[in-house]
Amino acid sequence: MRRQWIALAGAALAVVTLLAQGQAPPDAAKAKAKGKGGAAKGGVGLYQRQPPTPTGPAPKLADGTPDLSGVWLGGGASDADISRALKPGDSVVMLPWAEALVKTRQSKDDPEANCLPAGIPRGSPYPWRIAQTPGIYFIVFEGNIHSWRQIFMDGRKHPEDPEPAWYGNSIGRWDGPTWVVDTIGFKDKFWFDYVGHPHTEKLHTTERYTRTDLGNMSIEVTIDDPGAYAKPFTTVGRARIMAGTELLEYICQEDNFDLQHISGPAQGPGGSTR
């Protein structure tokens, strides 16, 4: 099968169960001890035996605009725990109510596990596509409900009172080779990560996408939410192009039969950081 990951579903479920019990899977523990992080050669997350990442300079469109189009895998932060993927010098300082809430959250209540959008910067553990069209760019996610984002590139401003949405109201611009996406108007529903870091409707994100070469893109996301955090912070991540592939149809509502097996406190790979 093209992406060579479906066969890992049973193993992934076993990992989730062990993590929920606060244990590390034996193979992962051995790999960590060897300093290999458990990743197979050519693998990205659950997507194993991937072809080598293409090399070469970052492409541009005919008008000179950086070309970000294509199917990508990766994101703007650690979806296990955003505090593990911070810009040097930054820290995640939750307000007391948010810190108390994280301690009560359960993995089975994670919106992403319940087939709901994963939000920003968590994005999606599955591939996603950027499509650049005049005046508006789109990000289409393979996972969950085939959710999508629209980023207006026509110079408009945010509405004064945007209707709260899972992915908010996004406007974009170019800063040299970097695509900057400014978003407000979020629902307070999604979690930033598996640990359960929350946010409020005051959330304001600024994403910076830079295609560093043909096969790779760096992603920084500044999170500013005075309703839940004492100060803004920036997460850092990367994505790699999945050359020669397309998004698959994946309907989470039909396929998610593992939720009943997820139990225990909210936590990401590697165990709880509480």
N, C-alpha and C positions, 0 to 999 in steps of 0.2 A: 504494500500500500504506500502511496506517494509519501506520506509524512512519517510513516513508521512509528506511530505513537499509540494507536488504539490497543495494541498488544500489551501496553504498559498499564492499562486501566486497572487490572486487578492488583498490580503492585502498588499503584498510586493509592488505591483504596486502603491497602494495608498500611501504607505510610501515614495516611490521614488518621487511621485508627490508633496507630502507635503514638502519633503526635498528640492526639487528644488525651492519651493516657500519660503524657509527659515523658515518653520514651523516644529514643532515636532509633530508626531502623538499622539493623546490623550492618548492611552493606554501606549505608551512608556513613555510619560511624567509622568503618574501616577506611573508606575513601578519605574522610576528613582527617583521620590519623595520618594518612599518607600525604596530606596536603593537596589532594586533588579535587576536593569539594564535591565529589560524587558525580561530576558531569562526564558523560561519555564523549569520546572524541567526535567532534562534528555536531555535538548536541546543543540545543538551546532549550532549557527547561525540560518539558516532557517530550520535546521534538528531537528525537535521536537520529543519528546517521544522516544528518543534513549535508548537502554538498558544501564544498568550501565557499566562504564568502567571496564574492567577486572583488577584484582589486582594480585600481585605476582611479583617475581623478573624479571628483563629484561632477555630475552632468548638469547642464543648463538647458532651459527651453530656448526656442528660437529667438525670443525677445530678450534673452540674457538672464531671465529669472531663474534662480536655483530650482532644479527639478527634484522634487521630493516624492514624485509619484511612484507607485508600486506597492507590493505587499510586504509588510514589515512584521518583525517579531521582536518584542521587548517593550520597554516603557520608561516612564520618567522617574521611577522610584522603585524601591524594593516593595513588592506587593505583600511580602511577609510582614514587614515592619518598616514604616517610613523612616524611623529613627536610625536605621542601618544604612541609609543611602542619602546622607546629608552633605551639602557643600561644606568644605573645611571651615571650621569655626562656628557653624550653625548648631542649634540644638532645638529640640522639641520640648517646649515648656507649656504643658496643659494647665488650664485654670482648674481649680479644685473640683468643680462639678464634672468636668470632662474626665479628669483622672479617676474619680470615683466611678463614673459610668463604665470606663474601660475594664475595670476590675470585675464588673458584673456580667459582661457580655459573654455569650455562648456561641460556639462555632456554628451551630445549627440555625442561628438567627442572622448570620451574615447575608446581607442582600445579594451579594454575588453568588453565593451558594444556592440562593432561591431564585436564580434565573433573572435577576434584576440587574440594571446597568451598574458597572463598577465605578463610574465616576472618574474624576481627575485627582491625582496623577496615576491612580491605579490602572486605569485603562482596561486591559483585557489580557488574560494569560494565553489567548489564542491570537492568530494573525489578524492584522488590520490593514486597511488600505487608505492611502491619501490620494485623492483625486483633485487636480487643480483645474478649475474652469474660470472663465472671465468673471470677476466680481465676487466669486464665492468658491471656497474650497470645502471638500467633504472628507471626513474620516469615517470609514465604514468598518464596523467590528464583526468578525466572524462569529464570535462567541455569544452566549446567552440568547438574546432575542434579536440578533442581527441589528443591534442598535447602531445609530449613526449620529454624527455631529455635523453641523453646518457652521462654517466660519466665514463671516462676511468680510470681503476684501475691497469693498467699494467706497471706503472712507466714512461710512456712517458711524454714529455714536451709539452707545448703549441706550436703550429706552430708560426713561426716568424711573419707571416702576415695572421692571420686567416680571413676567409670569414665572414663578419658580419652576425649574426643570432639572432633571437628573444631570444634564450636561451644561446647564446654564445658557446664557446668551453670550456668544463669542464673536469678537471682532479681531481681525488680524492685520498685520503690516510686516514689511520687510525692514530689517536692520542689517544692511549689508547682506552677508550670506545666511543670516539667521531669520527664520520665520518666527515672529512674536505673536502669540495669541493671548488676548486679554479677555477674561471671562468673569461675569458676575451673574446673579440671579439663580442661585442654586437652591434646589430642595435640600433639606437637612437629612436625607434618608441614607445615602450610601456611606460605607466605611472606607477610610483611606487604605486599609490593609487588613490582613487576616487577624491581626491583634485587636482591631476594632477602634482605632483612633477615629473620633467623631469630628463633626464640624457643624456649623450653624448656617442659617441663611445669609449671614454676613460674609461668608466666604468669598474671597476674591483671589483668583489664580492668574499667574502670568507664566505662560509656557514659552520656552525658547528651543526651537528645533534647528539643528545645524547638521547638514549632510557633510560629514568630514571627508568622505571619499565615496567611491562607487558603491561600496557594500555596507557602510556604517553611518549611523546618525547619532549624535549626542542630543540628549533631552534634559533640560533643566526646568523645574517647575517651582516657582515661588508661591508659597501658601500664606495668605494673609487673612486671618479670621480672628478678629478681636473678641468674638463671642465665645471662642473655645480655647484660644492660645494667648499667652502673654506677649508674644512677639512673633513677627513673621519668620519663616525659615524657607530654605530652598533645598529641594531634593534633586539628585542627579541620577541619570540613568542613560541607557543606550539601547538602540535597536539595530538589528541587522536585516538587510534586504533578503527576501526569500525569492531569489531569481527563478524565473521559469515556472512559477506556481500561481494559482488563483485561490480566492477564498472559496471554502466549501460551504455547503448548506449544513447548518447545525442548529437545531431547534431545541434549546435547553428544556423547555417545558415538556417535551416528549421523552428526552433522553436522560434527564437527571433522576436516576433511581438510587443514587448513593446517599442522598440527604439523610435518610433514616438511619444511616450508619455513623453519621457525624455527631459526636457527643463531646462534652467537656468544654472547658473555658476557651474563649477565642484565643488562638495562637497560630503562628505561622511555622513554616519549616524550621527545624532546629529547636523547637520547644518554646515555651513561654518566656517572655522577657519581663514579666511583671515582678 
